[in-house]
């Protein structure tokens, strides 16, 4: 079991966020100031769960998720999402976890999202927002698919990014600014890609068999319109 793991530099490179062994033999989140080189400051953690992943949202704020094992190797079904400033202030739970034993308290307006939401991406704009994805409940209509939203980590307010998407949406591809650019729908063995046009509407792009794909699998969309994709041998 490591004493620290997952070091991540802040956008400026001055601060280093790490997961470190804290109280009750659990992994907590700590921040080290590389300019002063004082002892790392523990900013968030739980006595009954481990912090399993963390990300800088901007120079002052981080988000993190949890696991349910001492070494962080076993993830919970719904890992939740929390945010805190690098000095430990501004703590807020953003998404609920399926593990009720995770202790947290807040006297601010409760805007926590249901546990079928999860962190999808952190935009590089330094705004303090994150991109979150809603997975379909078993009780939702079959065509509901996944949905995307932009979430303010300080207020919990959310902006819908799923306006006008087609049914059966299963996967999103974001561009270099972490804005939705491509979506894939899967229904009855067919995979269909949709591309967002300049007006923001989703237009059909190409259609594939889900088992034998003839087109590259889009993974990134650049500022000049260049798309990167992967394609397996003979489409398998």
C-alpha positions in Angstrom: 0.0 0.0 0.0 1.6 3.3 -1.1 1.9 6.3 1.3 1.1 8.5 -1.7 0.0 8.1 -5.3 -1.4 9.9 -8.4 0.6 13.2 -8.3 -1.0 15.9 -10.5 0.4 19.3 -11.1 -1.9 22.4 -11.0 -2.3 24.3 -14.3 0.5 26.7 -13.3 2.8 24.0 -12.1 3.1 25.5 -8.6 1.0 23.0 -6.7 1.0 19.2 -6.6 -2.2 17.3 -5.6 -1.6 13.8 -4.3 -3.6 11.0 -2.7 -1.9 10.3 0.6 -2.5 7.9 3.6 -4.5 9.8 6.1 -6.8 9.1 9.1 -8.2 5.6 9.7 -5.7 4.2 7.1 -7.7 5.7 4.3 -6.4 7.6 1.2 -7.0 11.4 1.5 -6.4 14.3 -0.9 -3.5 16.6 -0.1 -1.8 19.6 -1.8 1.9 20.4 -1.7 3.1 24.0 -2.5 6.2 23.4 -4.6 7.4 26.9 -4.1 7.5 26.9 -0.3 8.0 23.1 0.0 6.1 23.1 3.3 4.4 19.9 4.5 1.5 18.8 2.3 -1.9 20.0 3.5 -4.7 17.5 3.7 -7.8 19.1 2.2 -10.4 16.3 1.9 -11.0 12.8 3.0 -13.4 10.3 4.6 -13.0 7.9 7.5 -15.0 5.3 5.6 -14.0 5.6 2.0 -10.8 6.2 -0.1 -10.3 9.0 -2.6 -9.6 7.1 -5.8 -9.3 9.8 -8.4 -8.8 13.6 -8.5 -8.5 16.4 -11.1 -7.6 20.0 -11.0 -10.5 22.1 -12.3 -8.4 25.3 -12.2 -5.5 26.7 -10.1 -7.6 26.9 -7.0 -10.1 24.0 -7.2 -10.2 20.2 -7.5 -12.8 17.5 -7.9 -12.5 13.9 -6.7 -14.2 10.5 -6.6 -14.1 7.6 -4.1 -13.6 3.9 -3.9 -14.5 1.4 -1.2 -11.2 -0.5 -0.6 -8.1 0.3 1.5 -5.9 0.3 -1.6 -8.4 2.1 -3.9 -8.5 -0.8 -6.3 -12.2 -1.7 -5.9 -14.5 1.0 -7.2 -18.0 1.6 -5.9 -20.9 1.3 -8.4 -21.5 5.0 -8.2 -18.3 6.8 -7.3 -19.9 10.2 -6.5 -18.2 13.5 -7.0 -16.9 16.1 -4.6 -15.1 19.5 -5.0 -12.8 21.5 -2.7 -10.4 24.4 -3.0 -6.7 23.7 -2.6 -6.7 25.1 0.9 -9.6 22.8 2.0 -12.3 25.4 1.9 -15.3 25.4 -0.5 -16.0 21.7 0.1 -19.1 20.5 -1.7 -20.6 17.2 -2.7 -21.8 17.4 -6.4 -23.0 13.8 -7.1 -24.3 11.2 -4.7 -22.6 7.8 -4.2 -24.4 4.5 -3.8 -22.5 4.0 -0.5 -24.5 5.6 2.2 -21.7 5.1 4.8 -19.7 7.9 3.2 -20.0 10.8 5.6 -20.5 14.3 4.5 -22.4 17.4 5.6 -23.2 20.8 4.2 -25.3 23.8 5.1 -25.6 25.1 1.6 -28.4 24.5 -0.9 -28.5 20.8 -1.8 -28.2 20.4 -5.6 -26.5 17.0 -5.5 -27.1 15.0 -8.6 -28.4 11.4 -8.5 -26.0 8.6 -8.4 -26.4 7.7 -12.1 -24.4 10.8 -13.0 -20.6 10.6 -13.2 -17.7 12.9 -14.1 -17.0 12.9 -17.9 -14.4 15.6 -18.5 -12.7 18.7 -17.1 -12.7 21.6 -19.5 -9.4 23.4 -20.0 -10.9 26.9 -19.7 -10.3 27.3 -15.9 -13.9 28.2 -15.3 -14.4 25.9 -12.3 -17.0 23.8 -14.3 -16.8 20.1 -15.1 -18.6 18.0 -17.7 -20.9 15.3 -16.2 -22.7 12.4 -17.9 -26.1 11.0 -16.9 -26.4 7.2 -17.4 -29.8 5.7 -18.1 -31.8 4.2 -15.2 -33.3 0.8 -15.8 -36.7 2.4 -15.4 -36.1 5.0 -18.1 -37.4 4.5 -21.6 -35.1 2.3 -23.6 -34.3 5.1 -26.1 -33.3 7.6 -23.4 -29.6 7.0 -23.8 -26.9 9.1 -22.0 -27.0 12.8 -21.5 -24.3 15.5 -20.9 -24.3 18.6 -18.8 -21.9 21.3 -17.6 -21.8 21.6 -13.8 -20.6 24.5 -11.7 -18.5 23.0 -8.9 -19.2 25.9 -6.5 -22.9 26.4 -6.9 -24.0 23.0 -8.2 -25.9 24.7 -11.0 -26.1 22.8 -14.2 -26.3 23.7 -17.9 -27.9 21.1 -20.2 -25.7 20.1 -23.2 -28.1 17.5 -24.5 -30.7 19.7 -26.3 -31.8 18.1 -29.5 -29.8 14.9 -29.3 -31.1 11.8 -31.0 -32.5 8.8 -29.2 -30.3 5.9 -28.1 -27.3 8.1 -27.6 -24.5 5.9 -26.1 -21.3 7.8 -26.4 -20.1 11.4 -26.7 -16.9 12.8 -28.3 -15.8 16.2 -27.1 -13.6 18.6 -29.1 -10.3 20.2 -28.0 -12.3 22.7 -25.9 -14.3 19.8 -24.3 -17.5 20.9 -26.1 -19.8 18.2 -27.5 -18.9 17.5 -31.2 -19.8 13.9 -32.0 -22.3 11.4 -30.6 -22.9 7.8 -31.3 -26.3 6.0 -31.1 -26.6 2.3 -30.9 -29.9 0.5 -31.7 -30.7 -2.9 -33.1 -27.1 -3.7 -34.0 -26.4 -0.5 -35.8 -24.1 2.3 -34.8 -24.8 5.7 -36.2 -22.6 8.8 -35.7 -24.0 12.3 -35.6 -21.9 15.5 -36.0 -22.9 18.9 -34.6 -23.0 21.6 -37.2 -22.2 25.3 -36.8 -25.8 26.1 -35.7 -25.6 23.5 -33.0 -27.9 20.9 -34.6 -27.0 17.2 -34.7 -26.7 15.9 -38.3 -26.3 12.2 -39.3 -22.7 11.5 -40.4 -22.2 7.7 -41.0 -23.8 4.4 -40.2 -21.9 1.2 -39.2 -22.5 -2.4 -38.0 -21.6 -2.6 -34.3 -19.8 -5.9 -34.8 -17.9 -5.1 -38.0 -17.0 -1.5 -38.2 -15.9 0.0 -41.5 -15.3 3.5 -40.3 -12.7 4.8 -37.9 -13.8 5.2 -34.3 -13.6 9.0 -33.5 -11.8 9.8 -30.3 -10.7 13.5 -30.7 -11.7 16.6 -32.6 -9.1 19.3 -33.1 -9.3 23.1 -33.5 -8.7 22.9 -37.3 -11.5 20.3 -37.8 -9.0 17.4 -37.8 -10.5 14.3 -36.4 -8.4 11.5 -34.8 -9.9 8.0 -34.7 -8.9 4.4 -34.2 -9.7 1.4 -36.5 -9.0 -2.2 -35.7 -7.7 -4.8 -38.1 -10.3 -5.7 -40.8 -13.0 -3.8 -38.7 -13.1 -6.4 -35.9 
